[in-house]
Amino acid sequence: MNRLNSVTKEEAVSIVKSGDRVFIQGAAMTPVVLVEALSHRYKELSDVEIISIHTEGEALYAKEPYSQSFLVNSAFVGKNVRGRVNQENGAYIPIFLSEIHLLFRRNILPLDVAFIQVSPPDTHGYCSLGVSVDVTLPAIETAKIIVAQVNPQVPRTHGDGIIHIRDIDYAVETDRPLFETHYAEPSQIDKEIGSHVASLIEDGATLQMGIGGIPNVVLSNLMNHKDLGIHTEMFSDGILPLVEKGIINGEKKRIKKGKITTCFAVGSSKLYDFIDDNPLVHFKETAYTNDTAIIRQNPKVTAINSAIEIDLTGQICADTIGGYQYSGVGGQMDFIRGASLSEGGKPIFAFPATTTKGISKIVPYLKEGAGVTTTRAHVHYVVTQYGVVNLYGKNLKQRARALISIAHPDHQEALEREAHNRGLL
C-alpha cells in the first residue's frame, strides 16, 4: 500500500461496533473530527468504551444525550470529561503515566480501535504523531484498527512518534489548526512562588515542569542561569526564550544530551512552529520519559509539581477534591521519585497557600475521600508565596512546624491548634 485509504469521517467511524474499546489520542492532537462523528452515532451504538488520557475539545461522548451509549474509562481526567467520570457511565483508572502502556501491551485493556491525528505522509510513507506521542505509540502498536485524522497542520516531530501509511486502516483528511493553550498574565502570588522556586534551581539542572502561571514564572526567572536541560513529560511556550538565548542547551544531561526530551507538548502556534521538523526536540513515549530509572540518570533533576492540598505530615493530594476525581495521578510520582534519586536532584511542590476562595491548602488532615497522590516519604521541597521548606529528613513534628511557617498567616493559628490536637506540636 503506497497511499492513504482516504474515506469520509462517517465511513471511518462506521467501523466502531457496540461493545468496542476505542482509544483517543490526546492533548493538542485530539482528533476532534473523528470524535464528533463517532459521538453522533450514539443512537445506533451501545457500551462503547472510550479510553484516553487528557483530551481537548467538547468530548460529546461524555455529554447527554450521547453519553447513554459511551462509557468514559479515563486514565487521566480533564475538564471535558470530569463531570462524566464522577457520574454514571464514567470511571477513572488510578495509574502512573509511566505504566499506562502496560494496559495495552499486556492486553489488560485490549484496544479494538485507535483514533489518532497525524501529519500527511512523507516521501517514504511515514506520518508523524505530532506533539502527542505519550501513550499513543503503544496504543497504535496494539489496536486492531487504526483510524487517522490526517492534517497538514500537524508538526512533524523527531523521535519515535511515527506511523507508516500501511498501518493506517482508514484516513480522514482535514486541514485545521491544533488546539492552542494561552495563559493569562501571572498573578502577584504566582510571581512570588515562581521566584522562590527559581532560587532552588542550579546551573546544569535538568528540568521537569508543567504548564500554567507558576511554571512560566519559574522559567522567566532563569534568564541568568546556564546549561539547563529538559527531560519532562510535557512542556509549553515558557521554554522558548531560554532556548533562544542558549540557556537551555542540554549540555549537562546524560540521557539524550543536547536534546529536549518530552512525550507531548501543548501551547501556541509559535511553539508548534518551533517543534516542527526540529531535531533539537525528541519525542518519546511515556514509558521512556517517565521511567524513574532513566530520569534519575540526569544530573540535578528538578521536578516542579503542584498540589490541591497537603496535610501537616506532608501527604500530597493532587488529583481529587475529597472524593471528587478532579484530574489524575499522571506523572507526578514518576518525576518526584526520579528527581529525589538524581544526583543533586530536587523534587519540588509549588502552590499558593490558599485557594481562590481563601481556603488553606495546608491542612491538618486531607479531606475525607481524598487520594494520596504522593506519599509523605517522597516529599522534599514545598513552596508557597510565603517561603520554602524542605521536609526531607524531618520528623512529623518538625514537618508540621515547617509547613505552618509557609501557610497563609490567617490560617497559622488554627493549624497550630490542630497540630497540637494531633500531638504534632
DRENTOR-408869 format. One line per 2 residues: their letters; for each residue x, y, z of C-alpha. Coordinates in steps of 0.1 Angstrom, whole numbers. Example, Ala and Ser with C-alpha at 12.3 -4.5 7.8 and 13.67 -1.06 7.14 Angstrom:
// residues 2
as = 123 -45 78; 137 -11 71
END
This chain:
// residues 425
mn = 0 0 0; 16 33 -12
rl = -11 58 -4; -36 65 23
ns = -70 48 23; -90 81 24
vt = -126 79 34; -153 103 48
ke = -155 108 85; -188 89 85
ea = -172 59 68; -143 59 91
vs = -162 58 123; -187 33 110
iv = -162 5 118; -168 10 155
ks = -193 -16 169; -212 -18 201
gd = -190 -31 229; -158 -19 213
rv = -130 -2 232; -118 29 214
fi = -86 48 222; -84 85 215
qg = -51 104 211; -50 134 235
aa = -39 169 243; -33 192 212
mt = -36 162 189; -71 152 199
pv = -88 141 166; -120 161 171
vl = -134 153 136; -134 116 144
ve = -146 122 180; -176 142 169
al = -186 118 141; -184 88 164
sh = -205 106 191; -232 114 166
ry = -237 76 161; -249 73 197
ke = -284 62 187; -271 31 169
ls = -244 21 194; -242 8 230
dv = -215 1 255; -187 17 235
ei = -158 23 259; -136 53 254
is = -101 53 269; -77 82 268
ih = -56 105 289; -63 142 288
te = -81 153 256; -92 187 242
ge = -124 197 226; -160 191 236
al = -159 153 241; -195 150 231
ya = -195 113 241; -193 125 277
ke = -224 147 274; -261 140 273
py = -277 125 252; -246 110 237
sq = -233 95 269; -260 69 271
sf = -241 49 246; -205 55 257
lv = -185 46 289; -157 70 296
ns = -129 50 312; -102 76 317
af = -65 72 327; -64 109 334
vg = -92 134 339; -95 167 321
kn = -123 193 323; -142 179 293
vr = -148 145 310; -146 155 347
gr = -184 155 352; -189 122 335
vn = -161 104 353; -177 113 386
qe = -212 101 375; -228 71 358
ng = -211 59 326; -178 72 337
ay = -148 59 356; -112 68 364
ip = -82 44 364; -56 53 390
if = -23 46 373; 11 62 369
ls = 16 78 335; 47 56 331
ei = 26 24 333; -4 31 311
hl = 14 15 282; 13 -18 301
lf = -25 -18 300; -23 -21 262
rr = 9 -42 258; -1 -67 284
ni = -36 -70 270; -52 -58 302
lp = -72 -34 282; -71 -47 246
ld = -80 -20 220; -104 -25 192
va = -99 9 175; -74 38 179
fi = -84 73 168; -53 94 161
qv = -43 126 143; -12 126 121
sp = 7 146 95; 4 137 58
pd = 30 110 49; 65 119 38
th = 81 106 6; 88 73 24
gy = 52 69 36; 57 79 72
cs = 32 101 91; 41 119 123
lg = 21 116 155; 28 153 161
vs = 31 167 196; 14 138 214
vd = 34 105 214; 29 97 251
vt = 6 67 253; -4 69 217
lp = 26 49 205; 17 17 225
ai = -20 22 215; -13 21 178
et = 11 -8 183; -17 -29 198
ak = -50 -17 184; -68 -39 159
ii = -79 -10 137; -63 25 133
va = -82 54 121; -63 86 114
qv = -73 122 110; -47 134 85
np = -39 171 89; -11 192 71
qv = -10 215 102; 4 187 124
pr = 41 194 131; 64 167 120
th = 83 157 152; 116 139 157
gd = 119 109 179; 97 78 180
gi = 63 92 170; 58 79 135
ih = 34 55 118; 36 42 82
ir = 6 46 59; 4 8 56
di = -5 6 93; -34 31 89
dy = -66 14 80; -88 44 74
av = -78 81 69; -99 112 70
et = -82 142 55; -87 176 73
dr = -70 209 75; -74 227 108
pl = -52 243 135; -41 223 165
fe = -56 231 199; -37 261 214
th = -33 269 251; -28 305 262
ya = -24 317 298; -33 350 314
ep = -6 372 329; 7 356 362
sq = -7 369 394; 15 385 420
id = 12 353 441; 24 333 410
ke = 54 357 407; 63 353 444
ig = 61 315 442; 79 314 409
sh = 108 335 423; 111 311 453
va = 112 281 431; 137 296 407
sl = 161 302 436; 163 264 441
ie = 173 257 405; 210 254 399
dg = 231 258 368; 233 225 349
at = 199 213 362; 176 190 342
lq = 141 204 344; 106 189 345
mg = 77 212 347; 41 215 337
ig = 21 244 322; 4 274 338
gi = 13 305 357; 38 292 382
pn = 60 271 357; 61 300 333
vv = 72 324 360; 98 300 372
ls = 112 298 336; 111 336 332
nl = 133 338 363; 161 316 348
mn = 175 341 323; 208 343 342
hk = 212 305 345; 233 284 322
dl = 235 249 308; 199 238 317
gi = 184 207 302; 149 195 297
ht = 136 159 304; 99 162 310
em = 66 146 302; 54 179 286
fs = 64 215 280; 49 247 267
dg = 59 281 254; 78 291 286
il = 110 273 275; 113 292 241
pl = 131 323 253; 156 301 273
ve = 163 280 242; 167 311 220
kg = 193 325 245; 212 292 247
ii = 204 288 284; 186 256 277
ng = 211 236 258; 211 202 274
ek = 249 201 277; 250 186 312
kr = 224 159 305; 235 123 305
ik = 204 109 287; 197 125 253
kg = 224 150 258; 216 183 240
ki = 180 172 233; 148 185 248
tt = 132 152 257; 94 150 261
cf = 63 129 253; 39 157 245
av = 36 195 242; 8 219 245
gs = 10 256 237; 7 282 210
sk = 12 281 172; 46 296 179
ly = 55 266 200; 43 242 173
df = 63 260 146; 94 257 168
id = 88 220 172; 81 213 135
dn = 110 193 120; 133 204 148
pl = 159 177 157; 165 195 190
vh = 132 182 203; 130 145 208
fk = 95 130 214; 93 96 232
et = 65 76 247; 58 80 284
ay = 72 45 292; 105 62 284
tn = 102 99 295; 86 89 328
dt = 108 59 337; 123 67 370
ai = 154 46 362; 160 69 332
ir = 151 102 348; 175 97 377
qn = 205 93 354; 204 130 345
pk = 221 154 369; 203 178 393
vt = 168 167 381; 145 195 393
ai = 108 184 392; 82 211 397
ns = 47 199 406; 16 212 422
ai = -10 201 448; -46 205 457
ei = -38 202 494; -10 189 517
dl = -15 177 553; 7 186 582
tg = 27 154 578; 35 160 541
qi = 9 139 523; 1 154 489
ca = -33 152 473; -30 164 437
dt = -58 146 419; -90 147 440
ig = -111 172 459; -123 149 487
gy = -139 120 468; -144 140 436
qy = -120 129 409; -105 162 396
sg = -75 151 375; -53 121 378
vg = -21 106 392; -4 114 360
gq = 34 116 361; 39 133 394
md = 53 104 413; 74 93 383
fi = 93 126 384; 92 133 421
rg = 109 99 427; 132 104 397
as = 143 138 410; 149 125 445
ls = 172 98 432; 191 120 408
eg = 225 133 419; 218 168 433
gk = 181 164 423; 153 185 439
pi = 116 173 439; 95 205 444
fa = 58 211 452; 48 247 445
fp = 13 261 450; -5 291 466
at = -10 289 503; -48 293 498
tt = -74 286 471; -91 315 453
kg = -118 313 480; -92 318 508
is = -93 282 520; -59 269 532
ki = -42 243 510; -20 233 540
vp = -45 213 562; -45 193 594
yl = -59 163 575; -67 156 539
ke = -103 158 530; -124 127 536
ga = -122 105 505; -91 123 492
gv = -65 103 473; -28 104 484
tt = -11 112 451; 24 114 466
tr = 33 99 500; 49 119 528
ah = 81 98 524; 85 112 489
vh = 80 149 496; 111 172 499
yv = 107 208 490; 74 226 495
vt = 69 262 482; 42 288 487
qy = 43 326 484; 54 327 520
gv = 86 307 515; 104 274 510
vn = 107 244 534; 125 211 529
ly = 107 182 547; 133 156 538
gk = 147 140 569; 124 159 592
nl = 102 141 617; 64 147 619
kq = 67 174 645; 93 193 625
ra = 73 189 593; 42 204 610
ra = 62 234 622; 78 239 588
li = 45 237 568; 27 261 592
si = 55 286 587; 46 289 549
ah = 9 288 554; -12 319 550
pd = -9 340 582; -47 340 586
hq = -46 302 590; -15 296 610
ea = -31 298 644; -58 273 635
le = -32 250 620; -11 252 652
re = -42 243 673; -49 213 651
ah = -13 202 651; -13 204 689
nr = -45 183 690; -27 157 668
gl = 3 156 691; 25 173 664
l = 33 204 685
END
